């Protein structure tokens, strides 16, 4: 039986560990949080360890066949580098800000298959575009995506499925998009628009830097926008203007602290979901081919009360496990750093992933309009 290590077993890591066990792999879960490990003890061997220590990581993955990396973004790049140096194939969902392509040479040298940004968006959005880009010339691509609580709690109307500092990073990083073949950089949270969604109502869409590796594709128009309840971003902009997200340390009394660390710690409780809280993930992908043919993917997924897994954990984690299964079964063999769109370009891989998600209740509704 092949062995898989899951590094980080928060909300998404837990879903990953459970699903890899369901796929009949030997699973080891590693995290410094003892309570998080308790949640996966029935499906995995557990190791309490500090994953910021490279030597500890190397020692604990020495006998595994593949690693799934689900640590917070600020730890992602260095941990991924350690995994590649150890010669282990890896699927990563940590969404770090560094350029993963800098590790491509090392991964090829080590013969490592490394699929990065392998969640829902980035991740599944890339896989879908990669599939269609391999079949036809694409004129435009837009991804609208968000994960939200069903009940709107004042004042933020938001719950974070990830570490708050990772969410804040999305609100700070300048957003890059492609318009008429040109790369444009705009402030995060700009280009806001109200959009109506079935089953939900009105949400606010705004630019974030979610295209990442897709920016290298030769498609004339591309953008990604995040979805929140109306009012959320106005409040976040106030926090940003007042300096609550500052990354330079300030002195308070005789101590130096970074405002962003204090803010993310304070938001941790306010943004934390309860284990059984109803929430949903919504995503709309619109792809227009050069011929005028339009393909739309719609996803609406809710908390699964039967398994106790959140929709964001499911829609993110099950993409990672599907790709991990492709690697472990020898169906995806490309050594080096592979963005998800490279996986999607293989039609057989795309169909397997879509079927895997459907079997797990994550269903994309697809509609098309004919050529103009």
ABEGO torsion letter per residue (X at the ends): XBBBBBBEBBAAAAAAAAAAAAAGBBBBBBBABAAAAAAAAAABBBBBBBAABAAAAAAAAAABABBBBABBAAAAAAAAAAAAAAGBBBBBAAGBABBAAAAAAAAAAAGBBBBBGBBAOBGAAAAAAAAAAAABBBABBBBBBBBBBABBBOAAGBBBABBAAAAAAAAABBBBBBBGGBBBBBBBGBGBBBBBBBGAEBBBBBBBBAAEAAAABBBABBBBBBBBBBGAAAAAAAAAAAGAABABBBBBEABBBBAAAAAAAAAAAAABBBAABBBBBBBBBBBBBAAGBBBBBBBBBBBBAAAGBBAAAAAAAAAAAAAAAAAAAGABABBEBBBAAAAAABAAAAAAAAAAAAAAGBBBBBBBBBBX
